[in-house]
Amino acid sequence: MPIDLIVGAQWGDEGKGKIVDLLSNGADFVARYQGGANAGHTIVIGDKTYVLHLIPSGMLQENTICIIGDGVVVDPDALLEEIEMLASHGVSVKGRLFISNKAHVIMPYHKLIDTLRENRAQQSGQNNVIGTTGRGIGPAYIDKARRIGIRMVDLLNIESLKTKITSNILEHNEIIEKIYNQNPLNTKDIVEKYSNYRTSLGKYISDTSLIIDKARKDNKCIIAEGAQGALLDIDHGTYPFVTSSNPTAGGACTGLGIAPTSIDKVIGIVKAYTTRVGNGPFPTELFDADGTELARVGHEFGATTGRSRRCGWLDLVALKYSVMINGISEIALTKLDVLDDFDSIMVCTEYILNDNKLDYFPASSEILEEISPVYKSFRGWNSSLNGIRNFDDLPENAKIYISFIEDFVGAKVKLISTSPSRKDTITVF
């Protein structure tokens, strides 16, 4: 059976957790293909709220098997905490969680260097401060590219693991001491700690590419889940204000070891307005009462860091670009209910740069910082969408808003979220 791929179509925080959880009902497998514990996928079921960072959102469906692919960088401590959190809510991962033996491991020196580098950039007033989460994601991907990374499979070979960790700590301690003037990390303690992960995590480590391939050949239903959003993609996003991996659709192939021909459709998760965490260009960002109201009503705080999200109107130029590079054919529109009380709602349909109109998303972050958005105004619906579960019951102005989005970007809205709750979702046939 072909694989359905779910991607964040903006700068992340679009509500992927809820949609993946929803679509996982009846799915046999959900596989996460990139990123690390810097992602936070929030799922609300009844009166319980779950925040998952590494484990795929399908884990909250009773019979779904979850896979952490080789494109993910795994923080063992964060993963074990997540497993314990789920257990405390009566959710067992036993027999349902598999971690790629090729996935890379985040080490203590990755986290330390990540934090030290970010702090130095901020203190020096550099204009390209990324605004990382300090989880060691970037440094782990750097070591992966340098071919000195430690992988999950290394946790199963203690002697080889000790040698690799010792060698890496010597090199990273030199950076920590000489560049950042910090005390070196203790090699013995780290070797001992990571050697013990064989016991706690070894049972989950597998060749997940083979598992997915067999599942596909057995006609199982498989969902691939990305973290962050397309506009944070290291190749296609607002570089250098991006993440260190490929949240776009292409990242699923390398991050899970699947062929492009195995993907049936790409579903883009789109927030009904736009948000961004951290630094970088944001053409439709609002600094007025409307921006404040979007943040307040939408509870726009990061699930991982608690940082406030920057808020703005929906940017259809950026979204159309995302639809193009991901091959998005279907949209899940989230947080439409946040717009309930706005008298007028704006969407950006083009940019202005030096009196010239741009109908495309520029590659240069410097240009994106200089452009001005051109807006089309829509009349609000001034009524609550909460509890509406049929498209025909939506206010007419909400339908007009949705239709314009579809026509502009060339993808159909198939799911509409009207509250954080799993049950408050409209399926459009």
C-alpha positions in Angstrom: 0.0 0.0 0.0 1.4 3.5 -0.8 2.4 5.8 2.0 0.6 9.0 3.0 3.0 11.8 3.9 2.2 14.6 6.3 4.2 17.8 6.2 4.1 21.1 8.0 3.5 23.6 5.2 4.6 26.8 7.0 7.2 27.5 9.7 6.1 24.7 12.0 3.6 24.7 14.8 0.7 24.1 12.4 -1.0 21.4 14.5 0.6 18.3 13.0 0.2 16.4 16.2 -3.6 16.5 16.2 -3.9 15.7 12.5 -1.4 12.8 12.6 -3.2 11.4 15.6 -6.5 11.7 13.8 -5.3 10.1 10.6 -3.6 7.4 12.6 -6.9 6.0 13.5 -6.9 2.8 11.5 -3.3 3.2 10.4 -0.9 0.3 11.0 2.3 2.4 11.1 3.3 6.0 11.7 6.9 6.8 11.0 8.8 10.0 11.9 11.5 10.9 9.3 13.6 13.9 10.6 14.3 16.4 13.3 14.8 15.7 17.0 13.4 16.6 20.4 13.2 20.3 19.3 9.8 19.4 17.8 6.7 19.4 20.0 3.5 17.8 18.7 0.5 18.5 21.0 -2.5 16.2 21.1 -5.6 16.8 23.1 -7.8 13.8 24.0 -10.7 14.5 26.3 -9.3 16.4 29.3 -5.7 15.1 28.7 -3.0 16.9 26.8 0.0 15.1 25.5 3.2 16.7 24.1 5.4 14.3 22.0 8.9 15.3 20.9 10.4 12.2 19.4 7.8 9.4 19.4 5.4 9.7 16.5 1.9 11.1 17.2 0.3 7.8 16.2 1.4 6.3 19.6 -1.9 7.4 21.1 -3.9 5.2 18.8 -4.0 1.8 20.5 -2.9 -0.5 17.7 -0.6 1.7 15.7 3.1 0.8 15.5 5.5 3.8 15.6 8.9 4.2 13.9 11.6 6.7 14.5 13.5 6.8 11.2 17.2 7.2 10.4 16.7 10.9 9.5 15.9 11.7 13.2 18.5 12.6 15.7 17.7 10.9 19.0 18.3 12.3 22.5 18.2 9.1 24.7 17.3 11.0 27.8 14.4 12.9 26.1 13.2 9.6 24.6 13.2 7.7 27.9 11.4 10.6 29.6 8.7 10.5 26.8 8.3 6.7 27.2 7.8 7.2 31.0 5.4 10.1 30.4 3.2 7.9 28.2 3.4 5.0 30.7 2.2 7.3 33.4 -0.9 7.9 31.3 -1.4 4.2 30.7 0.1 4.2 27.2 2.6 1.4 26.6 5.2 1.5 23.8 6.1 -2.2 24.3 6.1 -3.9 20.9 4.9 -0.7 19.3 8.1 1.4 19.1 11.0 0.8 16.7 14.0 3.1 16.3 16.2 3.0 13.2 19.6 1.5 13.9 20.9 4.2 11.5 19.5 7.2 13.5 22.1 9.4 15.0 22.5 10.0 18.7 22.6 13.4 20.4 25.5 13.6 22.8 26.1 16.0 25.8 28.7 17.9 23.8 26.2 18.6 21.1 23.8 20.3 23.6 26.6 22.2 25.3 28.1 23.5 22.0 24.6 24.4 20.7 23.9 26.6 23.8 27.4 28.1 23.9 27.3 29.0 20.2 23.9 30.6 20.4 24.8 32.6 23.5 27.9 33.9 21.9 26.1 34.9 18.8 23.5 36.8 20.8 26.0 38.5 23.0 28.1 39.6 20.0 25.0 41.1 18.3 25.3 39.0 15.2 22.4 39.5 12.8 22.1 35.8 11.9 21.2 34.5 15.4 19.1 31.4 14.6 17.2 31.1 17.8 17.8 27.4 18.4 16.2 25.4 21.2 19.6 24.4 22.6 18.7 20.7 22.2 21.9 19.9 20.3 20.1 19.2 17.0 22.3 21.3 14.7 25.6 20.0 16.1 24.4 16.4 15.9 23.6 16.9 12.2 27.0 18.5 11.7 28.7 15.5 13.1 26.6 13.3 10.9 27.7 15.2 7.8 31.3 15.1 9.0 31.0 11.3 9.3 32.0 11.2 13.0 28.5 10.8 14.4 27.4 8.1 16.8 24.4 6.1 15.7 21.8 4.0 17.5 23.5 0.8 16.3 26.7 1.9 18.1 24.8 1.6 21.4 24.7 -2.2 20.8 28.5 -2.6 20.6 30.0 -1.4 23.8 33.7 -1.5 23.0 33.2 0.3 19.7 30.9 2.8 21.4 33.6 3.6 24.0 36.2 4.2 21.3 34.0 6.5 19.3 32.8 8.5 22.3 36.3 8.9 23.6 37.6 10.1 20.3 34.7 12.5 19.8 34.9 14.0 23.3 38.6 14.7 22.9 37.8 16.8 19.7 34.7 18.5 21.1 36.4 19.3 24.4 39.1 21.2 22.5 36.3 23.4 21.1 34.7 23.8 24.5 37.9 24.8 26.2 39.7 26.8 23.6 36.9 28.6 21.9 34.3 29.0 24.6 36.6 28.9 27.7 34.5 26.3 29.5 35.5 23.3 31.5 35.8 20.1 29.5 33.2 17.3 29.7 34.1 14.2 31.7 34.8 11.4 29.3 34.4 8.6 31.8 31.0 9.7 33.0 29.6 10.0 29.4 31.0 6.7 28.3 29.4 5.0 31.3 26.1 6.7 30.8 25.8 6.0 27.1 27.0 2.4 27.5 23.9 1.8 29.8 21.5 2.8 27.0 22.0 -0.6 25.5 19.9 -2.0 28.3 17.1 0.6 28.2 16.9 1.3 24.5 18.4 -1.7 22.8 15.1 -3.5 22.6 13.7 -0.8 20.4 16.6 -0.6 17.9 15.9 -2.2 14.5 16.4 -2.0 10.8 13.3 0.1 10.3 13.8 0.4 6.5 13.1 -3.4 6.3 10.1 -3.0 8.7 8.5 -0.3 6.5 9.3 -2.2 3.3 7.7 -5.4 4.6 4.7 -3.4 5.9 4.2 -1.7 2.5 4.4 -5.1 0.7 1.9 -6.5 3.1 -0.5 -3.8 2.1 -0.4 -2.1 5.6 -1.5 1.5 6.0 1.5 3.7 6.6 1.7 7.4 7.5 5.0 9.3 7.4 5.3 12.3 9.8 7.6 15.2 9.6 8.6 17.7 12.2 8.9 21.5 12.0 7.7 23.0 8.7 8.7 23.3 5.0 9.8 27.0 5.3 12.4 25.8 7.9 13.9 23.2 5.5 17.7 23.6 5.3 17.6 23.6 1.5 14.3 25.2 0.7 13.5 27.4 3.7 14.5 30.9 4.8 18.2 30.1 5.0 20.1 30.6 7.3 17.1 30.9 9.7 16.2 27.2 9.2 16.4 23.9 11.0 19.2 21.4 10.3 17.2 18.8 8.3 14.7 18.4 5.6 11.0 18.7 6.8 9.9 18.8 3.2 8.5 15.8 1.4 11.8 14.8 0.0 13.2 14.3 3.5 10.8 11.4 4.0 12.6 9.3 1.4 16.0 9.7 2.9 14.8 9.8 6.5 12.9 6.5 6.2 14.7 4.7 3.4 11.7 4.7 1.1 11.4 5.3 -2.6 9.6 8.4 -3.9 7.3 6.0 -5.9 6.0 4.6 -2.6 4.4 7.9 -1.6 0.7 8.1 -2.6 -0.2 11.6 -1.5 1.3 14.6 0.5 -1.0 16.2 3.0 0.0 19.7 4.1 -0.9 21.0 7.5 -1.7 24.7 7.3 -2.6 27.0 10.1 -5.4 29.4 9.2 -3.0 32.3 9.9 0.8 32.3 10.2 3.2 31.9 13.1 6.9 31.6 13.5 9.2 30.8 16.5 12.7 32.2 16.6 14.4 34.6 14.3 14.2 35.1 10.5 12.0 36.9 8.0 8.3 36.9 8.4 6.5 39.1 5.8 3.1 39.1 7.3 4.1 39.4 11.0 1.8 41.7 13.0 2.9 44.1 15.7 -0.6 45.5 16.4 -3.7 44.4 18.3 -4.6 41.8 15.7 -1.2 40.1 16.2 -1.7 40.2 20.0 -5.2 38.7 19.7 -4.0 35.9 17.4 -1.4 35.0 20.0 -3.9 35.2 22.9 -6.7 33.2 21.3 -4.4 30.7 19.6 -2.3 30.1 22.8 0.7 30.6 20.6 3.5 29.4 22.8 6.0 26.7 21.8 5.3 23.2 23.0 9.0 22.5 23.4 10.4 25.7 24.8 7.4 27.8 25.9 8.6 30.6 23.7 6.0 33.1 22.4 5.3 32.6 18.7 5.3 35.6 16.3 1.9 35.9 14.7 0.6 37.3 11.4 -2.0 36.9 8.7 -2.0 33.9 6.3 0.8 34.2 3.7 -0.5 32.6 0.5 2.6 33.4 -1.5 4.7 31.3 0.9 2.0 28.6 1.1 1.8 28.3 -2.7 5.6 27.9 -2.7 5.3 25.2 -0.1 2.6 23.4 -2.0 4.9 23.4 -5.0 8.1 22.0 -3.4 6.2 19.4 -1.4 3.7 18.3 -4.0 0.9 18.9 -1.6 -2.4 17.7 -3.0 -4.5 18.0 0.2 -4.6 20.5 3.0 -5.6 20.1 6.7 -6.5 23.5 7.8 -6.0 24.0 11.5 -7.0 26.7 14.1 -9.7 28.2 11.9 -11.7 28.8 15.1 -9.0 31.3 16.2 -10.4 33.7 13.6 -13.9 33.5 15.0 -14.1 37.0 16.4 -12.2 39.0 13.8 -14.4 41.5 11.8 -12.0 41.3 8.9 -9.4 38.8 8.0 -6.4 39.4 5.7 -4.4 37.1 3.5 -1.2 38.0 1.6 -1.5 37.5 -2.1 1.8 39.1 -3.3 4.8 41.0 -2.2 6.1 44.5 -3.1 9.8 45.2 -3.3 11.0 48.6 -4.5 7.6 49.3 -6.1 7.8 46.0 -8.0 5.3 43.2 -7.4 6.6 39.7 -6.6 4.3 36.8 -6.9 6.9 34.2 -5.8 8.7 33.4 -2.6 12.3 34.8 -2.8 15.3 32.7 -1.9 17.0 35.5 -0.1 16.2 36.2 3.5 17.5 39.7 3.1 14.9 40.3 0.3 12.2 38.8 2.5 13.0 41.2 5.3 12.6 44.1 2.9 9.4 43.2 1.1 5.9 44.5 2.0 2.9 42.2 1.8 -0.1 43.0 -0.3 -3.3 41.9 1.4 -6.8 40.8 0.3 -9.4 41.4 2.9 -12.2 39.0 3.8 -15.2 39.6 6.1 -15.1 37.6 9.3 -17.9 35.3 10.4 -18.2 36.6 14.0 -19.5 33.3 15.3 -18.0 30.3 17.1 -16.9 27.3 15.0 -16.4 25.2 18.1 -18.2 21.9 17.8 -19.0 22.2 14.1 -18.2 18.9 12.4 -19.9 19.3 9.0 -18.7 21.5 6.3 -22.2 22.6 5.3 -22.7 24.0 8.8 -19.8 26.4 8.6 -20.7 30.2 8.2 -20.7 31.3 4.6 -17.8 33.7 5.1 -15.7 30.8 6.5 -16.5 28.8 3.3 -15.5 31.8 1.2 -12.1 32.1 3.0 -11.4 28.3 2.6 -12.4 28.4 -1.1 -10.0 31.3 -1.8 -7.1 29.4 -0.2 -7.8 26.3 -2.3 -8.0 28.3 -5.6 -4.9 30.3 -4.8 -2.5 27.5 -3.9 -4.0 24.7 -6.0 -4.7 22.2 -3.3 -8.0 21.1 -1.8 -8.8 21.5 1.9 -9.8 18.1 3.1 -9.7 18.5 6.9 -10.7 21.5 9.0 -9.8 21.7 12.7 -12.3 23.8 14.8 -10.7 23.2 18.2 -7.6 21.5 19.7 -9.8 18.4 20.6 -9.4 15.3 18.5 -13.2 15.1 17.9 -13.6 18.7 16.6 -12.5 18.1 13.0 -14.5 18.4 9.8 -13.8 16.0 7.0 -14.5 17.5 3.5 -15.7 14.9 1.0 
